[in-house]
Amino acid sequence: MTSEESPSQLPLPAVDQLIDFLQSNPLMASLSPEELAELVFIVQLLRGSPDEIIVHQGDVGDAWYLLFEGRLQVIRGGVEVATLHPGDCFGELSALDGEPRSATVISITKSILVRIPRSGFDSLLGANSLAAYKLTLALTRVVTGRIRSLVAGELPAEADYASGEYQ
């Protein structure tokens, strides 16, 4: 992945576009403008190319991601388990517990990702940032939604990774 622009890549969003995107995402719905500014300060914007591995199952998780633009494929144990669309998140398990990645994520199309480094997120938590606590609660809701679906025997092909609901 790269943050440098070339003519064949998607342009990175401007700051106002990034803020609009984050404000419209269900994970960020409870954040005030000031809290959102704390998050914008730590995020990184990255580009993915078709067939590029974004994260690899088993690797150490050092960030979680929101898909700004494009489509991604989630593969666990060699089996596709989900397709991600703009607004979906992934990597939140590693952000919460620091354990290795539970799946591989591959870019299907040109993509733009919002990367939230675990170190920056941990710094916000350490500073008693209300934004970090609100996001932790939102991520926990996503994770528990996925766990409930697994317990119910529903392994989704398509998932709303922003809200934790499955189709």
C-alpha positions in Angstrom: 0.0 0.0 0.0 1.1 3.5 -0.7 0.2 7.0 0.2 2.0 8.5 -2.8 -0.1 9.4 -5.8 0.4 8.2 -9.4 -1.9 8.8 -12.4 -3.2 5.2 -12.3 -4.3 5.5 -8.6 -7.3 7.0 -6.9 -6.7 10.5 -5.5 -6.7 10.7 -1.7 -9.6 12.6 -0.2 -9.2 16.1 1.1 -9.5 16.7 4.9 -13.1 17.9 4.6 -14.0 14.7 2.6 -12.4 12.6 5.2 -14.3 14.3 8.0 -17.6 13.9 6.1 -16.8 10.2 5.6 -16.0 9.7 9.2 -19.0 11.6 10.5 -21.3 9.5 8.3 -19.8 6.2 9.5 -21.9 4.4 12.2 -18.8 3.7 14.3 -18.2 7.5 14.5 -21.8 8.6 15.0 -21.4 9.4 18.7 -18.3 11.5 18.3 -18.5 15.3 18.7 -16.6 17.5 16.3 -13.8 17.9 18.9 -13.6 14.1 19.4 -13.5 13.5 15.7 -10.6 16.0 15.4 -8.7 13.8 17.8 -9.2 10.8 15.6 -8.3 12.7 12.3 -5.0 13.6 13.9 -3.9 10.0 14.2 -5.3 8.4 11.0 -3.3 7.6 7.8 -4.7 7.4 4.3 -3.5 4.6 2.2 -4.1 3.3 -1.3 -4.6 -0.3 -2.3 -4.2 -1.8 -5.8 -6.2 -4.7 -7.2 -5.0 -8.1 -5.8 -2.9 -6.4 -3.2 -2.9 -7.9 0.3 -3.8 -5.3 2.8 -3.4 -7.5 5.9 -2.4 -11.1 6.2 -3.9 -13.7 8.5 -1.6 -14.5 11.3 0.4 -11.3 11.1 0.6 -9.0 14.1 -2.2 -6.4 14.0 -0.9 -2.9 14.4 -4.0 -1.0 13.1 -7.6 -1.2 12.2 -9.1 0.2 9.0 -12.1 1.8 7.4 -12.7 1.4 3.7 -13.1 4.8 2.2 -13.4 3.7 -1.5 -13.2 0.4 -3.4 -14.0 -3.2 -2.6 -12.0 -5.7 -0.5 -12.2 -9.4 0.0 -11.9 -11.1 3.4 -10.4 -14.6 3.4 -10.0 -16.8 6.4 -8.3 -20.2 6.1 -8.3 -19.9 2.3 -12.1 -19.3 2.1 -13.8 -16.0 1.2 -16.0 -15.0 4.1 -16.9 -11.4 3.2 -16.7 -8.6 0.7 -16.2 -5.2 2.2 -17.6 -2.0 0.8 -17.0 1.7 1.5 -17.7 2.4 5.2 -16.9 -1.1 6.3 -14.2 -1.7 8.9 -11.8 -4.5 9.5 -8.9 -5.3 11.8 -10.7 -4.2 14.9 -10.0 -7.4 16.8 -6.3 -6.7 16.6 -6.9 -3.1 17.7 -8.7 -4.3 20.7 -6.6 -7.3 21.8 -3.3 -7.1 20.0 -3.5 -10.7 18.8 -2.6 -11.8 15.3 -4.9 -11.1 12.4 -7.8 -13.5 12.1 -8.1 -13.1 8.3 -6.4 -11.9 5.2 -7.9 -8.9 3.4 -7.2 -8.3 -0.3 -8.1 -5.3 -2.4 -10.4 -6.4 -5.3 -10.4 -2.9 -6.9 -8.3 0.2 -6.5 -9.1 1.3 -3.0 -8.5 4.0 -0.4 -8.3 3.0 3.3 -8.3 5.0 6.5 -5.8 3.3 8.8 -6.1 3.9 12.5 -2.8 2.8 14.1 -3.1 0.9 17.3 -0.3 3.0 18.8 -2.3 6.2 18.1 -5.5 4.6 19.4 -3.7 3.4 22.5 -2.3 6.9 23.1 -5.8 8.4 22.9 -6.9 5.7 25.5 -4.0 6.6 27.7 -4.9 10.2 27.6 -8.4 9.4 28.7 -9.8 10.5 25.4 -13.6 10.2 25.3 -13.4 9.6 21.6 -11.2 6.5 22.1 -13.7 5.2 24.7 -16.6 5.8 22.4 -14.9 4.0 19.6 -13.9 1.1 21.8 -17.6 0.7 22.7 -18.6 0.9 19.0 -16.0 -1.7 18.0 -17.1 -3.9 20.8 -20.6 -3.8 19.4 -19.3 -4.8 16.0 -17.4 -7.7 17.4 -20.3 -8.9 19.6 -22.6 -8.8 16.5 -20.2 -11.0 14.6 -19.9 -13.4 17.6 -23.6 -13.7 17.9 -23.9 -14.5 14.2 -21.2 -17.2 14.5 -22.9 -18.7 17.6 -26.2 -18.8 15.7 -24.4 -20.7 12.9 -24.5 -17.9 10.4 -21.3 -17.6 8.5 -22.0 -14.5 6.3 -20.9 -14.2 2.7 -21.7 -10.5 2.9 -21.4 -8.5 6.1 -22.1 -4.9 7.1 -18.7 -4.5 8.8 -19.6 -1.0 9.9 -22.6 -1.9 12.0 -22.0 -5.6 12.7 -25.2 -6.6 11.0 -25.2 -9.4 8.4 -27.3 -9.9 5.3 
